[in-house]
Amino acid sequence: MQIQLDKIGPEGLEVAQELESTWLNEVLGTQAPFAATGPGALNLQVSRAGEVVYLYGRLAVQVSAKCARCLEKVELAMDVPVEVALFPRGDEPEAGVDGELSADDMGVALYDNMEINLEGVIRDEIYLELPMNALCSEECSGLCEQCGVNLNAQECSCPKAADMRWSALKDISIN
């Protein structure tokens, strides 16, 4: 998905496109823990100030992953805001003295040869909005450490092991 800079007029350019789930899965990567479960939608307003291009809009996608606690499938509907400034490679803003990213650096991307490849922008915006650990619910009980049964679906009969973090306290006597 490419945008030629010479196609961006003084009034800007509107991009409204459906994103097929197979394309989204290619963009996310075959080894990604998240997979698109349906088509997405990209709605952008593209404007240009000299060589700097600004993208504003929204990206809607549906992805699935395994719950980090119980390993059941989790569906996530995401409505991602997109606010990105694109600079020609070589003319990007200077990095901070310590090399750390500032809040202003998070919405910066690069383009080459007067052409913007939206694939990388879309991937970055999705990954920035994904949770570190997808959960089916905040109350998820997870799996039994001994038998592996999903504790959300049933109770197990495993003896409850003592929490080893407290084991140093078992020999303390208070008189």
Disulfide bonds with the S-S distance in Angstrom:
none
